């Protein structure tokens, strides 16, 4: 529910816990956030907004119909499969990343690996020869799925879930897919532009893009409660600076796609600013 309809505005000190439990019992999509010293409750449509407003009056006046007074049915724990399925695009990206890692790890033929790199390549005369992408535009995306080690895929998958699932649960699968596509294209293109033809890959550029999106977007749109914590920001930005300084390569972790990281981070920040400002504008018009 990226942009909802305001159903209620109540003082910040008023306890909405019981009413929110009632909405969950009735399976009414909603979200609650604080703005200008008030609690704001949004729903998915104007019709829901009117119905929820009337229901709130009845709830506050203790005039609910008998069928709504029964205790809510016990709900399943948010852990396990339901939690995973709450962010299907993020989950699919992780699965594709694991598939890309297995392609490399299991020693797939070079011709197979060459299908997914930014530029096609082949071994000739003991050296690598790169070709042109031509009209094979899937290559703008597919390097994000290639991973070249256990640490590479494990950490990228963990960070992708940590950041991507929170964004997807707030903005929806379509927005998450769009963010991935744009960030992947820019981060992969940046690495090719600044690093030249090479075999590079990984979801790190997308992860940094989601980091930038989450930080900037949540700062500008308070209803998006997915801003990364200070320790996460410190860790991620610190790691990026170490990579840019060349420390990580000196320690033997291999070549780092720094241009992809920076390109992804900047792209995510810009997208976060644009989408958050549009969301705030629409919210004001509807309010």
C-alpha positions in Angstrom: 0.0 0.0 0.0 2.4 2.7 -1.3 -0.1 5.6 -1.1 -3.3 5.2 1.0 -6.4 7.1 1.9 -6.5 8.8 5.3 -9.3 7.3 7.4 -8.4 8.7 10.8 -6.4 11.4 12.6 -6.3 11.0 16.3 -4.1 12.5 19.1 -0.7 10.8 19.5 -1.5 9.8 23.1 -4.7 7.9 22.2 -4.3 4.1 22.3 -5.4 2.6 18.9 -4.2 -0.9 19.8 -7.7 -2.4 20.2 -9.0 -0.8 17.0 -6.0 -1.9 15.0 -6.6 -5.5 16.3 -10.2 -5.2 15.1 -9.1 -4.1 11.6 -6.7 -7.0 11.5 -9.5 -9.4 12.5 -11.6 -8.0 9.7 -8.6 -8.2 7.3 -8.8 -4.6 6.4 -5.5 -3.5 4.8 -4.2 -0.5 6.7 -1.1 1.2 8.2 -0.6 3.7 11.1 2.1 6.3 11.4 2.7 9.5 13.3 2.7 12.9 11.6 2.5 16.4 13.1 1.8 15.1 16.6 -1.1 12.9 15.5 -1.6 9.2 14.7 -2.7 8.8 11.0 -4.5 5.6 9.9 -4.5 5.0 6.1 -6.4 2.4 4.1 -6.3 1.3 0.5 -9.4 3.1 -0.9 -11.8 5.9 -0.3 -14.6 3.5 0.4 -12.5 1.8 3.1 -11.7 5.2 4.6 -15.4 6.0 5.0 -16.2 2.6 6.4 -13.3 2.6 8.8 -14.1 6.1 10.0 -17.7 4.9 10.9 -16.4 1.7 12.5 -14.0 3.8 14.7 -16.8 5.9 16.0 -18.8 2.8 16.9 -15.7 1.2 18.5 -14.9 4.3 20.6 -18.6 4.6 21.7 -18.6 0.9 22.6 -21.4 0.4 20.1 -20.0 -2.4 18.0 -22.3 -5.1 16.7 -22.1 -8.4 18.6 -20.4 -10.2 15.8 -17.5 -7.8 16.0 -17.0 -8.2 19.7 -15.7 -11.7 19.6 -12.0 -12.1 20.2 -10.0 -12.2 17.0 -9.0 -15.6 15.8 -5.5 -16.7 16.6 -3.3 -15.7 13.7 -0.3 -17.7 12.4 3.1 -16.6 13.5 4.8 -14.2 11.1 7.8 -16.5 10.9 8.3 -19.3 8.3 6.8 -19.4 4.8 4.2 -16.6 5.3 7.1 -14.2 6.1 9.0 -15.3 3.1 6.0 -15.0 0.8 5.4 -11.5 2.0 8.3 -10.3 -0.3 8.1 -12.6 -3.3 10.3 -10.4 -5.6 13.0 -10.2 -3.0 12.9 -13.9 -2.5 13.0 -14.6 -6.2 16.1 -12.4 -6.6 17.8 -14.3 -3.8 17.0 -17.6 -5.5 18.3 -16.3 -8.9 21.4 -15.1 -7.1 22.0 -18.6 -5.7 21.4 -20.1 -9.1 24.1 -17.7 -10.5 26.5 -18.8 -7.8 25.9 -22.5 -8.5 26.5 -21.8 -12.2 30.0 -20.5 -11.3 30.7 -22.9 -8.4 29.8 -26.1 -10.3 32.1 -25.2 -13.1 29.6 -24.6 -15.9 31.0 -24.4 -19.4 32.4 -21.0 -20.3 29.8 -20.6 -23.1 27.1 -20.8 -20.4 28.7 -18.3 -18.1 29.3 -16.0 -21.1 25.5 -15.8 -21.6 25.1 -13.8 -18.4 28.1 -11.5 -18.3 27.7 -7.8 -19.3 29.8 -8.5 -22.4 30.2 -11.9 -24.0 33.6 -13.4 -23.8 35.7 -16.4 -24.9 39.1 -17.8 -24.3 41.4 -17.5 -27.3 45.2 -18.1 -27.4 45.4 -18.3 -23.6 43.7 -14.9 -23.1 40.2 -13.6 -22.7 38.6 -11.9 -25.7 35.4 -9.8 -25.1 32.7 -9.1 -27.6 30.0 -6.5 -27.9 26.6 -6.8 -26.2 24.7 -6.0 -29.4 21.0 -6.4 -28.9 21.4 -8.9 -26.0 19.9 -6.4 -23.5 19.3 -9.0 -20.8 23.1 -8.6 -20.1 22.3 -5.2 -18.5 20.6 -7.2 -15.7 22.1 -10.6 -15.5 25.5 -9.8 -14.0 23.7 -9.1 -10.7 23.0 -12.8 -10.4 26.5 -14.0 -10.9 28.4 -14.6 -7.6 32.0 -15.9 -7.3 32.3 -17.2 -3.8 30.4 -18.4 -0.7 30.8 -15.1 1.2 29.8 -13.2 -1.8 26.4 -14.9 -2.2 25.7 -15.3 1.6 26.3 -11.7 2.5 24.5 -10.3 -0.6 21.5 -12.6 0.1 21.3 -11.5 3.7 21.5 -7.8 2.9 19.1 -8.1 0.0 16.5 -9.7 2.3 17.2 -7.2 5.1 16.7 -4.2 2.9 14.6 -5.4 0.0 11.9 -7.3 2.0 11.2 -4.2 4.1 10.9 -2.0 1.0 8.7 -4.6 -0.8 6.3 -5.1 2.2 5.8 -1.3 2.3 5.7 -0.4 -1.4 4.6 -3.7 -3.0 6.1 -6.2 -5.4 5.8 -4.0 -8.6 7.8 -1.2 -7.0 10.4 -3.5 -5.8 10.8 -5.1 -9.2 11.1 -1.7 -10.8 13.7 -0.6 -8.3 15.7 -3.7 -8.9 15.7 -3.3 -12.7 16.7 0.4 -12.6 19.4 0.0 -10.0 20.8 -3.2 -11.6 21.0 -1.5 -15.0 22.8 1.6 -13.7 25.1 -0.2 -11.3 26.2 -2.8 -14.0 26.5 -0.1 -16.6 28.6 2.0 -14.2 31.0 -0.9 -13.6 31.4 -1.5 -17.3 31.9 2.2 -18.1 34.5 2.8 -15.4 36.1 -0.6 -15.3 36.0 -1.6 -18.9 35.3 -5.1 -20.3 35.7 -7.7 -17.5 33.9 -10.5 -15.8 32.1 -8.9 -12.9 28.9 -9.7 -11.1 27.0 -9.8 -7.8 24.0 -8.2 -6.2 26.1 -5.7 -4.2 25.2 -2.8 -6.5 21.5 -3.5 -6.0 22.0 -3.8 -2.2 23.7 -0.4 -2.0 20.9 1.0 -4.2 18.3 -0.3 -1.7 20.4 1.2 1.1 20.4 4.6 -0.5 16.7 4.3 -1.4 15.7 3.2 2.1 17.7 6.0 3.8 16.7 8.9 1.6 13.1 7.7 1.0 12.3 7.1 4.6 13.7 10.4 5.6 11.5 12.3 3.2 8.4 10.1 3.6 7.8 9.3 7.3 5.2 6.8 6.5 7.9 4.5 5.0 9.2 2.9 8.1 12.2 1.1 6.5 15.0 3.5 7.2 18.2 1.5 8.0 19.4 1.8 11.6 22.5 3.8 12.3 24.7 0.7 12.9 23.7 -0.7 9.5 24.4 2.6 7.8 27.8 2.8 9.5 28.7 -0.8 8.6 27.7 -0.5 5.0 29.1 2.9 4.3 32.3 2.0 6.2 32.7 -1.2 4.1 32.2 0.9 0.9 34.9 3.3 1.9 37.3 0.5 2.7 36.6 -1.0 -0.7 37.2 2.4 -2.4 40.5 2.8 -0.5 41.6 -0.6 -1.8 41.9 -2.2 1.6 39.6 -5.1 0.9 41.6 -6.1 -2.2 44.9 -5.9 -0.3 43.4 -8.3 2.4 42.9 -10.8 -0.4 39.1 -10.7 -0.9 39.5 -10.3 -4.7 38.6 -7.5 -7.0 35.7 -5.2 -5.9 33.2 -3.7 -8.3 33.4 -0.2 -6.7 31.8 1.6 -9.6 28.7 -0.7 -9.3 28.5 0.0 -5.5 28.7 3.8 -5.9 26.4 3.8 -9.0 23.8 1.7 -7.2 24.0 3.8 -4.0 23.5 7.1 -5.9 20.8 5.7 -8.1 18.9 4.4 -5.1 19.2 7.7 -3.3 17.8 9.6 -6.3 15.0 7.2 -6.7 14.2 7.4 -3.0 14.0 11.2 -3.2 11.8 11.2 -6.3 9.4 8.5 -5.1 9.1 9.8 -1.6 8.4 13.4 -2.7 5.7 12.1 -5.1 4.2 10.0 -2.3 4.1 13.0 0.1 2.5 15.2 -2.6 -0.2 12.6 -3.3 -0.8 12.2 0.4 -1.3 15.9 0.9 -3.8 16.1 -2.1 -5.8 13.2 -0.6 -5.7 14.6 2.9 
